[in-house]
Amino acid sequence: MHPIHQLRSTLDRFRPGAPLILRVVIGGLFVWHGIDKFDFGISMVEGMFRSWGAPAAGLAAPLTAVVDIAAGPALVAGLMARAAAFTLGLVMGLFGSQRGVTVGSRCQLGFPA
């Protein structure tokens, strides 16, 4: 058997559990990061958003923390996982980057530079 085929057959055994592992790890990271925003202080997160030029930084800071804490467990549990992932991705796209997130060559999410 060719080594590539052997590797593929070995990895195929993990295919059923891969989405669960990814959901647990990524969802857990979002929950931890959301809690961390409250631990360090929402005012610190707000100041960071303001320094990036994010609109409505006072609203965005607690909103991102709450979305992280609420959507993270939904992702882990697989309850409305696609909606939770979409919401987390949208929040990251809007507020997770200094200059916004450029998708492809024509679409920019986030706030203008």
Secondary structure, 3 states (H helix, E strand, C coil): CCHHHHHHHHHHCCCCCHHHHHHHHHHHHHHHHHHHHHHHCHHHHHHHHHHHCCCCHHHHHHHHHHHHHHHHHHHHHCCCHHHHHHHHHHHHHHHCCCCCEEECCCEEECCCC
